[in-house]
Amino acid sequence: MKGLLWLLAAFALAAGLSVAMRQTEGYVLFVLSPYEVEVSLVLFLLCVVVGLAVTYVLVRLVAHTLNLPAHVRAFRARQREKRGRAALLGALRSLFEGRFGRAEKLAAEGAELEGAGAAGSLIAARAAQRMRDFARRDSWLARARDAEPEWRHARLATEAELLLEERRFEVARLLLRELHAAGPRHIATLSMMLRAEQGLGNWEEVIRLARMLDKAHALPPEALRSIVTNAWGAMLARKAANEPGRLAEFWRGMPQEERCNARVAVAAARAFIQAGDVRGAQRIIEEALAQEWRAELVLLYGECPDGESLERIQRAEKWLAERPQDPELLLTLGRLCARRELWGKAQSYFEASLALQRSRAAHVALAQLLDHLGRAEEANRHYRAAAEADVAA
């Protein structure tokens, strides 16, 4: 197009000169002894312009012919790039659609595109992971490591996420630490680090990371509370199993806000029971119930083995005066009385609990009591009721 414009401009210039020199009587004389050629000035100028135009066209044609292989290579490269980008988009669409085999195939095509090797390899690795082909996934991740260096963070994050899904927490944590050392700590990688530490049982680190995510407003308050509570519960259980003599010291060293949490108190009471400190478990439950009344704590109060059950009966009866319609408290009193062989009181408490709320636990407790007293027919009726309560649940 550009050459055509130049050609038109040349002809326009020639036409202009022809009009301008229409009245000119000048001529041009060429002498090459013994010959002489005489032409008008207008014709000479017209021939010059046409000659220049033809020369320009010929030069352009020759140049284009010489550059034709380069043009063909560039065209083919553009076509490959177009196909590669289409393959990458198709791979992403197939991955989201759940067509993982097709996603991996298209991603392999896209990975051949210059500058997109890492992107295609990571998409293919995700697809292979969904098909549970971990060997091929690792092969794609290795290709991503050898691809564009600017994709290093993306590759580390993807590899860590895929390893977490495979529950290879230790390796995932190493990758995430490498990622954190190389740049800022993003919320997504902190969340993955939290999952890795949970899988490894590093509960102190879990609490620290959860609080960091909470400060970044990346966790709902309920989720944060659940994570922190579970972490404290796991630490208490571990301490009871490995160092029962230091469990009380560990409990006293915990933050006051955690000790007042009912769910943490349940975990602590179970840990103290596991460590053989029943009196300590009782104190924890009593202090927690003074802060927050929870059915789980009330039931655990009646499940504590041995200990001063008579003292617990007296305390529970004081609670009952304040909460006469509490089915869990009535069930707990029934269990405590049965432990002290106060059969009549135990039966009345169990029956009162069932009158308020028909639960499997109360039916089983009453059936065991009646069985112990030799009233097999009544016991069987409550066993059947407990089984029906299970089916209904």
C-alpha positions as CSV (number, residue, x, y, z in Angstrom):
1,M,0.0,0.0,0.0
2,K,2.8,2.4,0.9
3,G,4.6,1.7,-2.4
4,L,1.4,2.3,-4.4
5,L,1.0,5.7,-2.8
6,W,4.5,6.6,-3.8
7,L,3.8,5.5,-7.4
8,L,0.6,7.6,-7.5
9,A,2.5,10.6,-6.2
10,A,5.2,10.2,-8.9
11,F,2.6,10.1,-11.6
12,A,0.8,13.1,-10.1
13,L,4.1,15.0,-10.1
14,A,4.7,14.0,-13.8
15,A,1.3,15.3,-14.7
16,G,1.9,18.5,-12.9
17,L,5.2,19.1,-14.6
18,S,3.5,18.3,-18.0
19,V,0.9,21.0,-17.4
20,A,3.4,23.5,-16.1
21,M,5.7,23.1,-19.0
22,R,3.1,22.9,-21.8
23,Q,4.2,26.3,-23.2
24,T,7.9,25.5,-22.7
25,E,9.9,25.2,-25.9
26,G,13.1,24.0,-24.3
27,Y,14.7,20.8,-25.4
28,V,17.4,18.3,-24.3
29,L,20.2,17.3,-26.7
30,F,22.2,14.1,-26.3
31,V,25.4,13.9,-28.3
32,L,27.3,10.6,-28.7
33,S,29.5,11.2,-31.8
34,P,28.6,10.7,-34.5
35,Y,25.0,10.6,-33.2
36,E,22.7,13.3,-31.8
37,V,19.4,12.9,-30.2
38,E,17.1,15.8,-29.5
39,V,14.0,15.5,-27.3
40,S,11.7,18.1,-25.8
41,L,12.3,19.0,-22.2
42,V,8.8,17.9,-21.1
43,L,9.3,14.4,-22.6
44,F,12.7,14.1,-20.9
45,L,11.3,15.0,-17.5
46,L,8.4,12.6,-18.0
47,C,10.8,9.8,-18.9
48,V,12.9,10.6,-15.8
49,V,9.9,10.4,-13.5
50,V,8.6,7.1,-15.1
51,G,12.1,5.6,-14.9
52,L,12.4,6.5,-11.2
53,A,9.0,5.0,-10.5
54,V,9.8,1.8,-12.4
55,T,13.2,1.5,-10.6
56,Y,11.6,1.9,-7.2
57,V,9.1,-0.8,-8.0
58,L,11.8,-3.2,-9.2
59,V,13.9,-2.5,-6.1
60,R,11.0,-3.1,-3.8
61,L,10.1,-6.3,-5.7
62,V,13.6,-7.6,-5.4
63,A,13.9,-6.7,-1.7
64,H,10.6,-8.4,-1.0
65,T,11.7,-11.5,-2.9
66,L,15.0,-11.7,-0.9
67,N,13.1,-11.2,2.4
68,L,10.4,-13.7,1.6
69,P,11.8,-16.5,3.8
70,A,11.9,-14.2,6.8
71,H,8.3,-13.1,6.1
72,V,7.2,-16.7,5.9
73,R,9.0,-17.5,9.2
74,A,7.3,-14.5,10.9
75,F,3.9,-15.6,9.5
76,R,4.4,-19.1,10.8
77,A,5.5,-17.8,14.2
78,R,2.4,-15.6,14.4
79,Q,0.2,-18.6,13.5
80,R,2.0,-20.8,16.2
81,E,1.5,-18.0,18.8
82,K,-2.2,-17.7,17.9
83,R,-2.7,-21.5,18.2
84,G,-0.7,-21.6,21.4
85,R,-2.8,-18.9,23.0
86,A,-6.0,-20.6,21.9
87,A,-4.7,-23.8,23.4
88,L,-3.9,-22.1,26.8
89,L,-7.4,-20.6,26.9
90,G,-8.9,-23.9,26.0
91,A,-6.8,-25.7,28.7
92,L,-8.1,-23.2,31.3
93,R,-11.7,-23.7,30.2
94,S,-11.3,-27.5,30.3
95,L,-9.7,-27.4,33.7
96,F,-12.6,-25.4,35.1
97,E,-15.1,-27.7,33.4
98,G,-13.5,-30.7,35.0
99,R,-12.2,-32.2,31.6
100,F,-8.8,-32.8,33.0
101,G,-7.4,-35.0,30.2
102,R,-8.3,-32.5,27.6
103,A,-6.9,-29.7,29.8
104,E,-3.5,-31.4,30.1
105,K,-3.4,-32.0,26.3
106,L,-4.2,-28.4,25.4
107,A,-1.8,-27.1,28.1
108,A,1.0,-29.2,26.6
109,E,0.3,-27.5,23.3
110,G,0.3,-24.1,24.9
111,A,3.5,-24.8,26.8
112,E,5.4,-24.8,23.5
113,L,4.5,-21.1,23.0
114,E,7.5,-18.9,23.7
115,G,7.1,-17.1,27.1
116,A,4.2,-19.4,28.1
117,G,6.1,-22.6,29.0
118,A,5.7,-22.1,32.7
119,A,2.0,-21.2,32.5
120,G,1.2,-24.2,30.3
121,S,3.2,-26.5,32.6
122,L,1.4,-25.4,35.7
123,I,-2.0,-25.8,34.1
124,A,-1.0,-29.3,33.0
125,A,0.3,-30.1,36.5
126,R,-3.0,-29.1,38.0
127,A,-4.9,-31.3,35.5
128,A,-2.6,-34.3,36.2
129,Q,-3.1,-33.8,40.0
130,R,-6.9,-34.0,39.5
131,M,-6.4,-37.3,37.7
132,R,-4.3,-38.5,40.6
133,D,-1.3,-39.0,38.3
134,F,1.4,-37.7,40.6
135,A,4.3,-38.8,38.5
136,R,3.1,-36.8,35.5
137,R,2.3,-33.9,37.8
138,D,5.9,-33.9,39.1
139,S,7.2,-34.0,35.5
140,W,5.2,-30.9,34.6
141,L,6.4,-29.1,37.7
142,A,10.0,-29.9,36.8
143,R,9.3,-28.4,33.3
144,A,7.9,-25.3,35.0
145,R,11.1,-25.0,37.1
146,D,13.2,-24.9,34.0
147,A,10.9,-22.4,32.2
148,E,10.6,-18.6,32.7
149,P,12.3,-17.4,35.9
150,E,9.7,-14.7,36.4
151,W,7.1,-17.5,37.1
152,R,9.1,-18.8,40.1
153,H,6.6,-17.5,42.7
154,A,3.6,-18.9,40.8
155,R,5.4,-22.2,40.4
156,L,6.3,-22.4,44.2
157,A,2.7,-21.5,45.2
158,T,1.2,-24.0,42.8
159,E,3.5,-26.8,43.8
160,A,2.9,-26.2,47.5
161,E,-0.9,-26.2,47.0
162,L,-0.8,-29.5,45.1
163,L,1.5,-31.1,47.7
164,L,-0.9,-30.0,50.5
165,E,-3.8,-31.7,48.6
166,E,-1.6,-34.8,48.6
167,R,-1.0,-34.3,52.4
168,R,2.8,-34.0,51.9
169,F,2.9,-31.3,54.5
170,E,6.6,-31.3,55.3
171,V,7.7,-30.7,51.6
172,A,4.9,-28.1,51.1
173,R,6.1,-26.2,54.2
174,L,9.6,-26.1,52.8
175,L,8.4,-24.7,49.5
176,L,6.2,-22.1,51.3
177,R,9.1,-21.0,53.4
178,E,11.2,-20.6,50.3
179,L,8.4,-18.5,48.8
180,H,8.1,-16.3,51.9
181,A,11.9,-15.7,52.0
182,A,11.8,-14.5,48.4
183,G,9.1,-11.8,48.8
184,P,6.2,-10.5,50.8
185,R,3.9,-12.9,52.7
186,H,0.6,-13.0,50.8
187,I,-2.7,-14.1,52.4
188,A,-3.0,-17.1,50.1
189,T,0.4,-18.4,51.0
190,L,-0.1,-17.7,54.7
191,S,-3.3,-19.8,54.5
192,M,-1.5,-22.6,52.8
193,M,1.2,-22.4,55.5
194,L,-1.5,-22.7,58.1
195,R,-2.8,-25.9,56.5
196,A,0.7,-27.3,56.4
197,E,1.3,-26.6,60.1
198,Q,-2.0,-28.1,61.0
199,G,-1.1,-31.2,59.1
200,L,2.2,-31.4,60.9
201,G,0.7,-30.7,64.3
202,N,2.7,-27.6,65.0
203,W,0.0,-26.0,67.1
204,E,1.9,-23.0,68.4
205,E,2.7,-22.0,64.8
206,V,-0.9,-22.6,63.8
207,I,-2.1,-20.2,66.4
208,R,0.5,-17.6,65.4
209,L,-0.5,-17.9,61.7
210,A,-4.2,-17.8,62.5
211,R,-3.8,-14.5,64.4
212,M,-1.8,-13.1,61.5
213,L,-4.6,-14.0,59.1
214,D,-7.1,-12.5,61.5
215,K,-5.2,-9.2,61.5
216,A,-5.3,-9.2,57.7
217,H,-9.1,-9.8,57.9
218,A,-8.6,-13.0,55.9
219,L,-10.5,-15.2,58.4
220,P,-14.1,-15.0,59.7
221,P,-14.1,-14.7,63.5
222,E,-15.8,-18.1,63.8
223,A,-13.2,-19.8,61.8
224,L,-10.4,-18.1,63.8
225,R,-12.0,-19.2,67.1
226,S,-12.4,-22.8,65.8
227,I,-8.8,-23.0,64.6
228,V,-7.3,-21.6,67.8
229,T,-9.6,-23.7,70.0
230,N,-8.7,-26.9,68.2
231,A,-5.0,-26.0,68.5
232,W,-5.2,-25.5,72.2
233,G,-7.2,-28.7,72.6
234,A,-4.6,-30.7,70.6
235,M,-1.7,-29.2,72.7
236,L,-3.5,-30.2,75.9
237,A,-4.1,-33.7,74.7
238,R,-0.5,-34.0,73.6
239,K,0.7,-32.7,77.0
240,A,-1.5,-35.2,78.8
241,A,-0.1,-38.1,76.8
242,N,3.6,-37.2,76.8
243,E,4.1,-35.1,80.0
244,P,1.1,-35.6,82.3
245,G,3.0,-34.2,85.3
246,R,3.4,-30.8,83.6
247,L,-0.2,-30.6,82.4
248,A,-1.4,-28.4,85.3
249,E,1.5,-26.1,84.8
250,F,0.8,-25.8,81.1
251,W,-2.9,-25.1,81.8
252,R,-2.0,-22.3,84.2
253,G,0.3,-20.8,81.7
254,M,-2.4,-20.5,79.0
255,P,-3.9,-17.1,78.3
256,Q,-6.9,-16.3,80.6
257,E,-9.2,-15.7,77.6
258,E,-8.5,-19.2,76.4
259,R,-9.0,-20.8,79.8
260,C,-12.4,-19.2,80.0
261,N,-13.4,-20.6,76.6
262,A,-15.9,-23.4,77.1
263,R,-14.6,-25.6,74.2
264,V,-11.1,-25.2,75.5
265,A,-12.3,-26.1,78.9
266,V,-13.9,-29.3,77.6
267,A,-10.6,-30.3,75.9
268,A,-8.7,-29.4,79.1
269,A,-11.0,-31.5,81.3
270,R,-10.6,-34.5,79.0
271,A,-6.9,-34.0,79.1
272,F,-6.8,-33.9,82.9
273,I,-9.0,-37.1,83.0
274,Q,-6.6,-38.8,80.6
275,A,-3.7,-37.7,82.9
276,G,-5.4,-39.2,85.9
277,D,-6.2,-35.8,87.6
278,V,-9.9,-36.1,88.1
279,R,-10.1,-33.4,90.7
280,G,-8.3,-31.0,88.3
281,A,-10.9,-31.9,85.6
282,Q,-13.7,-31.2,88.0
283,R,-12.4,-27.7,89.0
284,I,-11.9,-26.8,85.3
285,I,-15.5,-27.8,84.5
286,E,-16.9,-25.9,87.5
287,E,-14.9,-22.7,86.7
288,A,-16.0,-22.9,83.0
289,L,-19.7,-23.4,83.9
290,A,-19.5,-20.4,86.1
291,Q,-18.4,-18.4,83.0
292,E,-20.7,-20.1,80.4
293,W,-23.3,-22.8,80.8
294,R,-22.8,-25.5,78.1
295,A,-24.4,-28.9,77.8
296,E,-21.1,-30.6,76.8
297,L,-19.5,-29.4,80.0
298,V,-22.4,-30.6,82.2
299,L,-22.4,-34.1,80.6
300,L,-18.6,-34.3,81.0
301,Y,-19.1,-33.4,84.7
302,G,-21.0,-36.6,85.2
303,E,-18.6,-38.7,83.1
304,C,-15.5,-38.0,85.3
305,P,-14.5,-41.3,86.8
306,D,-14.2,-41.8,90.6
307,G,-13.4,-38.5,92.4
308,E,-15.7,-37.1,95.0
309,S,-19.0,-38.0,93.4
310,L,-21.0,-37.1,96.5
311,E,-19.5,-33.6,96.5
312,R,-20.4,-33.4,92.8
313,I,-23.9,-34.5,93.5
314,Q,-24.4,-31.7,96.0
315,R,-23.0,-29.1,93.6
316,A,-25.1,-30.4,90.7
317,E,-28.2,-30.3,92.9
318,K,-27.5,-26.6,93.6
319,W,-27.3,-26.0,89.8
320,L,-30.6,-27.9,89.4
321,A,-32.3,-25.5,91.8
322,E,-31.4,-22.7,89.4
323,R,-32.0,-24.8,86.2
324,P,-34.8,-27.3,87.0
325,Q,-35.7,-27.9,83.3
326,D,-32.2,-28.8,82.1
327,P,-32.2,-32.3,80.6
328,E,-28.4,-32.6,80.5
329,L,-28.1,-31.6,84.1
330,L,-30.7,-34.2,85.1
331,L,-28.9,-36.9,83.2
332,T,-25.6,-36.0,84.8
333,L,-27.2,-36.1,88.3
334,G,-28.6,-39.5,87.4
335,R,-25.2,-40.8,86.5
336,L,-23.6,-39.4,89.6
337,C,-26.3,-41.0,91.8
338,A,-25.9,-44.3,90.0
339,R,-22.2,-44.2,90.7
340,R,-23.0,-43.8,94.4
341,E,-25.6,-46.6,94.2
342,L,-28.4,-44.2,94.9
343,W,-30.7,-46.2,92.6
344,G,-34.0,-44.6,93.3
345,K,-32.7,-41.1,92.9
346,A,-30.8,-42.1,89.8
347,Q,-33.9,-43.5,88.2
348,S,-36.0,-40.5,89.0
349,Y,-33.4,-38.2,87.5
350,F,-33.1,-40.3,84.3
351,E,-36.9,-40.3,83.9
352,A,-37.1,-36.6,84.5
353,S,-34.4,-36.0,81.8
354,L,-36.4,-38.2,79.4
355,A,-39.6,-36.3,80.1
356,L,-37.9,-33.1,79.0
357,Q,-35.9,-34.5,76.1
358,R,-35.9,-38.1,74.7
359,S,-32.2,-38.7,74.1
360,R,-30.3,-41.9,73.4
361,A,-27.9,-41.3,76.3
362,A,-30.7,-41.0,78.8
363,H,-32.4,-44.2,77.5
364,V,-29.2,-46.1,77.6
365,A,-28.3,-44.9,81.1
366,L,-31.8,-45.8,82.4
367,A,-31.7,-49.2,80.7
368,Q,-28.3,-50.0,82.3
369,L,-29.7,-49.0,85.7
370,L,-32.8,-51.2,85.3
371,D,-30.7,-54.1,84.0
372,H,-28.6,-53.8,87.1
373,L,-31.7,-53.9,89.3
374,G,-32.9,-57.1,87.5
375,R,-35.8,-55.4,85.7
376,A,-34.9,-56.8,82.3
377,E,-38.2,-56.2,80.5
378,E,-38.2,-52.5,81.3
379,A,-34.5,-52.3,80.5
380,N,-35.1,-53.9,77.0
381,R,-37.8,-51.3,76.4
382,H,-35.4,-48.5,76.9
383,Y,-32.6,-50.2,74.9
384,R,-35.1,-50.4,72.0
385,A,-36.0,-46.7,72.5
386,A,-32.3,-45.8,72.4
387,A,-31.9,-47.8,69.1
388,E,-34.9,-46.0,67.6
389,A,-33.4,-42.6,68.7
390,D,-30.2,-43.5,66.8
391,V,-32.2,-44.3,63.7
392,A,-34.2,-41.1,64.0
393,A,-31.0,-39.1,64.4
